Amino acid sequence: MEYILRPSKFFLEQLDDLSKDAKSLIEEKLKLAKNNPYRYKRILGYKLFLFRIRFEEDKKEKRVIYLIQKPFIKILCILDRSKEYKDLKKYLKKLGYL
């Protein structure tokens, strides 16, 4: 089963701030997730099927956070790894998932 990608407006705004290399890397990894969204690591601690895709931009670790709601993959946001997921709860509330 192939899933349908649904980026949030917030994610698209964050994507505009990234470099071309980071954008192309995210695009490649999202294509892989489209075929098998469970291939990446799950984020525990929430009652949601949240997963993350690791990538690096300007030597900073970042994460693309997505939610699986069959048949959709909802791409929620990009987090800075240095903040240790502290912003995730805030973003989930902002997007209406908490």
C-alpha positions, 0 to 999 in steps of 0.5 A, spaced: 500 500 500 502 506 498 500 512 502 498 519 501 503 525 503 499 531 506 504 536 508 502 541 514 502 549 512 507 549 518 511 544 515 511 548 508 513 554 511 519 551 515 521 547 509 522 554 505 527 556 510 532 550 508 537 549 503 536 546 497 541 540 499 536 539 505 530 539 501 532 534 496 534 530 502 528 530 505 524 529 498 528 523 497 526 520 504 519 522 504 519 518 498 521 512 501 516 513 507 511 513 502 512 506 500 513 504 508 512 509 513 514 504 518 521 504 516 523 510 520 524 510 528 517 511 532 517 517 537 514 514 544 510 518 549 504 520 545 498 516 543 499 518 536 503 514 531 509 519 530 515 518 527 521 522 525 526 522 519 533 524 521 537 529 517 542 534 517 543 542 515 549 546 516 552 541 521 545 541 525 541 535 527 534 536 525 528 531 524 522 531 520 516 529 524 510 525 521 504 522 523 501 516 520 493 516 519 492 511 514 492 512 508 495 518 509 502 520 512 501 527 515 508 531 515 507 536 521 514 539 522 521 540 522 525 540 529 532 542 531 535 536 535 539 540 539 532 542 543 531 535 544 524 535 542 522 540 547 518 544 541 514 537 539 508 538 544 507 545 542 507 544 535 502 538 536 498 543 540 498 548 535 496 543 529 490 540 533 493 533 535 493 534 543 
